[in-house]
Structure formats: structure tokens, C-alpha cells
Amino acid sequence: MTDPAIPPEARARRILIANDQEWAARAVETILVAEGYEVHRVYTGRQALQRAFEILPDLIILDTQMPDLSGPEVCRQLRADARIGMATPILLSTAGPAGRQQRIEAYQAGAWEFYGQPLDPEILLLKIRIYLDVRATAERLTEETLLDELTGLYSAKGLLRRTEELMADARRTHREVTVVTVSLDDPDRRDMLEAAAELAQRAGQVVRHTVRAADVVGRVGPLRFAVVSSGNPREGAKSLADRLVTALHGVGNGTGHVEIRTVIQETSTEELSCTDAKTLLDSAVSSR
């Protein structure tokens, strides 16, 4: 089980293979597993779409000819969804030699690579390592822009992205998702921007050191923070809220009022699939 809170460079990279030809899929899977990759296999185009959105793989390998949807069509649909987008490497493969027209169609669909038979395992592994390194670099650069400059926590945009990842993993592992928002209201400092900034910095540090390492923490307002957790049931969310109240009690030098709001997302896959990250966060953040 992979914790989405673990940085990508600290966990095995996830690779999704979609191919209904057992021998070809197993040959590639064996090569990748031997290199330490976490491999997930499906057999149809629709299964590939569903699984990709569930696990958010780091790299995808699609066969060009699957029973329902072609590899290029699956590739186009994945590229059109922001959860995969253009930053996820997608490779297309074929059971025969790689023809020129097939390559053109693959690249037009948004594939990074197209390969055929006979398979050269060494070349394939080298290309996959390069593509994953490129993706990791892009992730780091993107991550830097998703942080709140004042507190070092996630910004609202960064929190949304990390919540999307956390919810995708929760759907796969059948775990609940909780959001705890905490607000500080200091009437004596409301019009003093510099003092409010200092208060936000102190509060952000307190929140960060109060939550679990796996929790996702963001600043969603001048003096408002949100903590998103996976596998933390209702009782755990209430306990977290109580710890935050206690920890933040002295941050405002006795003048601040701390408000806690908890929103629970049920554990079933069906219910999780009906709620997206933006809806969940908007509901929690807008609640008073």
C-alpha cells in the first residue's frame, strides 16, 4: 500500500500496463518489477482509464490494439483529463514491428514513445528512467509554485492538487477522507496586516507540528488552515480538532478565537467516486 503523502522520489514509481496479450504484458511487467517499479496491469482500454484515475500512475504503457478502445484513443482521453494531463509519460506499444504510420498516430495522440517488436529491454528501461526523471523534475518545479510563501504550507491550489492525489489513493484502498479546518479570529489585530502575518506564520507552524506526517496541510485564508487526512475516521478527526484547539490556544496571546469545522467523507468507493477534491474542500472551507 502506497501512502500518497510520501514524496514520489521516496517511493516506488507506479507504472500502469494496459494490454490484453498476456505474453507481451507479462514480459514487460517482469522487466519493470525487477527494476523495483510498482506495476499495475489491466486488459482493456476502459479498464486503463478507470485504473489510471484511481492510482494516478507515474507512467503508462498502452497497447495500440485492445478489445474495446485503441491505445491512441485511450491516450487522447487521458491527455484531456487534468489528473493525467501532458506531464505523465504515456508509451504506446504494438505486437509487431513499429510502422511509420503507427508512430505518427501515437505521437498525434500525445504519446511520448512508440515501440514494437522485437523488444529491446535495455533500451526500454533507459527510456523509462529518462521519462520518469523528467516527470520528477516537473513535479518538483510545480510543487514549488503550490506552496504558500508566508507559512511554507500548501496554498489553496497546492492543497487541491494534493487532495486529489490523496482521494485517488483512498478510492483504491477503501479508506475515508476527512477535512478539518481551523480558523483564528483576532479582533485586536484584524486591521494590522504585519501583526496578522506574524500570527499566520506562528499558527502555521503550530498546525504543521500538530498533525500527522501523512496529513496534507494548507493555508486557505489569511488566518485559516485546512488539514486533509486519509484513513482517519470520525473519531480521529474529532481528536485532531481538539489537539489543534489546544495547540493554538496561546498563539494569539490569549486574544484569538479558534473555530473548528470537521467534514467527513465516507469510506465506500461508490460515495468517494461521487465527490471530487474541489467539492470536498469548498464544503469544508465555506462551512462556519
Buried (B, 14 or more C-beta within 10 A) or exposed (E): EEBBBEEBEEBBBBBBBBBBBEEBBEBBBEBBEEBEBBBBBBBBBBBBBEBBBBBBBBBBBBBBBBEEBBBBBBBBBBBEEEBBEEEBBBBBBBEEEBEEEBBEBBBEBBBBBBBBEEBEBEEBBEBBEEBBEEBBEEBEEEBEEBBBEBBEBBBBEBBBBBBBBBBBBBBBBEBBBBBBBBBBBBEEBEEEEEBBBEBBEBBBBBBBEBBEEBBBBBBBEBBBBBBBBBBBBEEBBBEBBEBBBEBBEEBBEEEBEBEBBBBBBEBEBEEBEEBBBEEBBEBBBEEE
